[in-house]
Amino acid sequence: MSHIPGPHHHPSIQTLTISQQKQTPLHVLIIGGGVAGLTLAAYLQKASSHPRSIRSFTSTVYEAHSSSEASDGPGGFGFAPNGIAAFAPLGIADEIVKVSGVNEGMIFLTEKGSVLGRWRIDKAEYEYPMVCILRNDLLCLIREKLNNEMSRVEYGKKLVDIDELADKVVAHFADGSSAEGDILIGADGTLSNIWSF
Ligand SMILES: Cc1cc2nc3c(=O)[nH]c(=O)nc-3n(C[C@H](O)[C@H](O)[C@H](O)COP(=O)(O)OP(=O)(O)OC[C@H]3O[C@@H](n4cnc5c(N)ncnc54)[C@H](O)[C@@H]3O)c2cc1C
């Protein structure tokens, strides 16, 4: 890992070191191509191209499902205004609203149908509405932001083992292939078992 000089160093030395760091991107292996994994890839890409960033990253998302299984994935997603706002810096918040159904309120029912509570959403209070979006539409919008040179997505890659070496990490997949990176991040959902490897 390169050293970033402190403020007492000569500015030109610091600039050189930072630009050197930017020239050697860290490669991030992201395990799981759900909302978290794809969003992380998009933000790493955005962070890398920011003029003041001192690091650049490339990433590959490895998703266990095949691409057709991933796009046929289950149903809808209730998306709250603050969740949509988190996608504004990626430039897709308005598109999310466009492809969604706006939800003006919610009713909470018991199993037998009696009303537990009602919640009306005051559109004026938030920048974005509450919406329902198809999970696959959301994933597609995020994936469209990925630039193939910096962030790729590979389907049918189920992580089965990890080797942590001194200067790199190696991910092993169920199909017998493997991939090397500088950092591995588990975005494999609530049933994550990456910690057990
Ligand atoms: C029935 C249900 C309804 C929900 N409704 C809502 C809702 O309305 N609104 C809301 O905000 N949230 C809702 N949630 C929660 C929401 O789905 C999760 O918070 C969100 O999906 C988490 O995203 P994630 O990317 O972390 O995980 P996930 O969406 O679970 O994605 C993880 C990905 O990792 C992949 N993966 C797993 N193991 C491996 C491996 N070993 N190798 C490679 N890939 C792997 C999986 O195939 C999956 O694609 C709901 C959840 C459920 C179960």
The ligand as an SDF file (V2000), in Angstrom:
LIG
                    3D

 53 58  0  0  0  0  0  0  0  0999 V2000
  -39.6690  -10.7330    0.6670 C   0  0  0  0  0  0  0  0  0  0  0  0
  -38.8200   -9.5140    0.8060 C   0  0  0  0  0  0  0  0  0  0  0  0
  -39.3890   -8.2620    0.5560 C   0  0  0  0  0  0  0  0  0  0  0  0
  -38.6090   -7.1090    0.6860 C   0  0  0  0  0  0  0  0  0  0  0  0
  -39.1740   -5.8970    0.4130 N   0  0  0  0  0  0  0  0  0  0  0  0
  -38.4460   -4.7670    0.4880 C   0  0  0  0  0  0  0  0  0  0  0  0
  -39.0070   -3.5140    0.1660 C   0  0  0  0  0  0  0  0  0  0  0  0
  -40.1480   -3.4300   -0.2020 O   0  0  0  0  0  0  0  0  0  0  0  0
  -38.2190   -2.4220    0.2860 N   0  0  0  0  0  0  0  0  0  0  0  0
  -36.9130   -2.4880    0.6740 C   0  0  0  0  0  0  0  0  0  0  0  0
  -36.2390   -1.4470    0.7360 O   0  0  0  0  0  0  0  0  0  0  0  0
  -36.3420   -3.6800    0.9950 N   0  0  0  0  0  0  0  0  0  0  0  0
  -37.0860   -4.8130    0.9110 C   0  0  0  0  0  0  0  0  0  0  0  0
  -36.5130   -6.0170    1.2290 N   0  0  0  0  0  0  0  0  0  0  0  0
  -35.1230   -6.0270    1.6680 C   0  0  0  0  0  0  0  0  0  0  0  0
  -34.2360   -5.9290    0.4380 C   0  0  0  0  0  0  0  0  0  0  0  0
  -34.5650   -6.9630   -0.4580 O   0  0  0  0  0  0  0  0  0  0  0  0
  -32.7880   -6.0490    0.8800 C   0  0  0  0  0  0  0  0  0  0  0  0
  -32.4870   -5.0610    1.8370 O   0  0  0  0  0  0  0  0  0  0  0  0
  -31.8610   -5.8490   -0.3340 C   0  0  0  0  0  0  0  0  0  0  0  0
  -32.1900   -6.7440   -1.3640 O   0  0  0  0  0  0  0  0  0  0  0  0
  -30.4570   -6.0660    0.1230 C   0  0  0  0  0  0  0  0  0  0  0  0
  -29.6470   -5.9030   -1.0170 O   0  0  0  0  0  0  0  0  0  0  0  0
  -28.2650   -6.6790   -1.1130 P   0  0  0  0  0  0  0  0  0  0  0  0
  -27.6830   -6.3240   -2.4380 O   0  0  0  0  0  0  0  0  0  0  0  0
  -27.4970   -6.4530    0.1360 O   0  0  0  0  0  0  0  0  0  0  0  0
  -28.6650   -8.2250   -1.0540 O   0  0  0  0  0  0  0  0  0  0  0  0
  -29.4520   -9.1180   -2.1030 P   0  0  0  0  0  0  0  0  0  0  0  0
  -30.4740   -8.3220   -2.8460 O   0  0  0  0  0  0  0  0  0  0  0  0
  -29.8770  -10.3240   -1.3430 O   0  0  0  0  0  0  0  0  0  0  0  0
  -28.3310   -9.5190   -3.1500 O   0  0  0  0  0  0  0  0  0  0  0  0
  -27.2820  -10.3950   -2.8080 C   0  0  0  0  0  0  0  0  0  0  0  0
  -26.8110  -11.0340   -4.0890 C   0  0  0  0  0  0  0  0  0  0  0  0
  -25.6700  -11.8230   -3.7830 O   0  0  0  0  0  0  0  0  0  0  0  0
  -25.7330  -13.0230   -4.5380 C   0  0  0  0  0  0  0  0  0  0  0  0
  -24.9450  -14.0390   -3.8240 N   0  0  0  0  0  0  0  0  0  0  0  0
  -25.2060  -14.6680   -2.6530 C   0  0  0  0  0  0  0  0  0  0  0  0
  -24.2340  -15.5260   -2.3360 N   0  0  0  0  0  0  0  0  0  0  0  0
  -23.3050  -15.4380   -3.3360 C   0  0  0  0  0  0  0  0  0  0  0  0
  -22.0660  -16.1080   -3.5900 C   0  0  0  0  0  0  0  0  0  0  0  0
  -21.5730  -17.0350   -2.7470 N   0  0  0  0  0  0  0  0  0  0  0  0
  -21.3790  -15.7850   -4.7120 N   0  0  0  0  0  0  0  0  0  0  0  0
  -21.8610  -14.8430   -5.5810 C   0  0  0  0  0  0  0  0  0  0  0  0
  -23.0270  -14.2010   -5.3920 N   0  0  0  0  0  0  0  0  0  0  0  0
  -23.7420  -14.4930   -4.2890 C   0  0  0  0  0  0  0  0  0  0  0  0
  -27.2270  -13.3620   -4.5500 C   0  0  0  0  0  0  0  0  0  0  0  0
  -27.5330  -14.2310   -5.6170 O   0  0  0  0  0  0  0  0  0  0  0  0
  -27.8510  -11.9720   -4.7040 C   0  0  0  0  0  0  0  0  0  0  0  0
  -28.0480  -11.6130   -6.0520 O   0  0  0  0  0  0  0  0  0  0  0  0
  -37.2570   -7.1950    1.0950 C   0  0  0  0  0  0  0  0  0  0  0  0
  -36.6910   -8.4560    1.3560 C   0  0  0  0  0  0  0  0  0  0  0  0
  -37.4660   -9.6000    1.1990 C   0  0  0  0  0  0  0  0  0  0  0  0
  -36.8310  -10.9400    1.4650 C   0  0  0  0  0  0  0  0  0  0  0  0
  1  2  1  0
  2  3  1  0
  2 52  2  0
  3  4  2  0
  4  5  1  0
  4 50  1  0
  5  6  2  0
  6  7  1  0
  6 13  1  0
  7  8  2  0
  7  9  1  0
  9 10  1  0
 10 11  2  0
 10 12  1  0
 12 13  2  0
 13 14  1  0
 14 15  1  0
 14 50  1  0
 15 16  1  0
 16 17  1  0
 16 18  1  0
 18 19  1  0
 18 20  1  0
 20 21  1  0
 20 22  1  0
 22 23  1  0
 23 24  1  0
 24 25  2  0
 24 26  1  0
 24 27  1  0
 27 28  1  0
 28 29  2  0
 28 30  1  0
 28 31  1  0
 31 32  1  0
 32 33  1  0
 33 34  1  0
 33 48  1  0
 34 35  1  0
 35 36  1  0
 35 46  1  0
 36 37  1  0
 36 45  1  0
 37 38  2  0
 38 39  1  0
 39 40  1  0
 39 45  2  0
 40 41  1  0
 40 42  2  0
 42 43  1  0
 43 44  2  0
 44 45  1  0
 46 47  1  0
 46 48  1  0
 48 49  1  0
 50 51  2  0
 51 52  1  0
 52 53  1  0
M  END
$$$$
